[in-house]
Amino acid sequence: MQFATGSSDGQHSAAEMKKEPMPVLTAEANRLKAVYMSPEQERISYLERKLIELMKALENEKSENERLTAALDERDDMLSESRTELIQAYETSMQIRADMLELLQYYTMTQKSETPED
């Protein structure tokens, strides 16, 4: 940005300072406005906003993914515990059946020994 000088010694009157820089500043402002209002700059601004939106969406997706992973891990732990309890219940059931079979065999043997043979 260049300013026009009013005198050779660099001294300017207040009137000169108000009058001369204004067209230069206005031209510079118009140039900057043209740059920032250009289709390219509008496209860049749009893409920057879109990038920010996508980054926020990605962060939300990461948070959601972490939440779902934690929920999945919790359910996996619950499934593992349930599976362990089921195996223990099955083993207990099999032991009870074995004990009942043993008692039935004992009862049958005692019944046979108590019955008189003809």
Secondary structure, DSSP 8 states (H G I E B T S, - for coil): -----SSTTS---HHHHHHSHHHHHHHHHHHHHHHHTSHHHHHHHHHHHHHHHHHHHHHHHHHHHHHHHHHHHHHHHHHHHHHHHHHHHHHHHHHHHHHHHHHHHHHHHHHHHHS---
